[in-house]
Amino acid sequence: MKFKFLLFSFFCFLLSCDSKLAYPWITVSDLDQVFKIAGDKLVLIDFETEW
């Protein structure tokens, strides 16, 4: 049963990826504007730091 679940999860993961869709990098807007544009979509935030 565990094997079937893992196999099903693996196929769902592979079929859910869309490699033809480019990720929209928004670098010139404020964070509040990005949240308004995104609506209910997930917003990934990448911080560049100087160590």
N, C-alpha and C positions, 0 to 999 in steps of 0.2 A: 504494500500500500504506500509506503514511504517513497519507493522508487517511482511509482506512477505520479505522485504529487511533484516530485523533483523534476521529472520529465515534462510534465504539464507546465510547471513554472518556467522551465528553461525555454520551451517553445513559445510561451506567452511573452517572455522577455525578448526573444529574437524577433518575433513578429511585431512587437510594439515599437521597435526602433525605426526611425525614418532618417536614413543617412543623406537623403537628397534635400532635406530642409536645412537651410543655413540658420545658425543661431544669431539673433539680432543683438549686436553689441551696441548698447546705448551709453555713450561716454560723455556727451555734452549736456545732458539734462540733470536737473536736481533729482535727488532720491524720491521726494514727494511726487514729482511729475511722473517718474517711472512707475510708482505704485498706482497712480491714477490711470496711466495708459494700460497697465497689465490687467487691471480689474481683478478677476478671480484666478488668474494664472499665477504660476509659481515664478518668483523673482529670485534669480541667483546673483549673489553679490560677491564680487572678488575685490579684496582690498590689497593694494600694493603698499608694502611697508619698507622702510629703510632701517636696516639693522645696524 
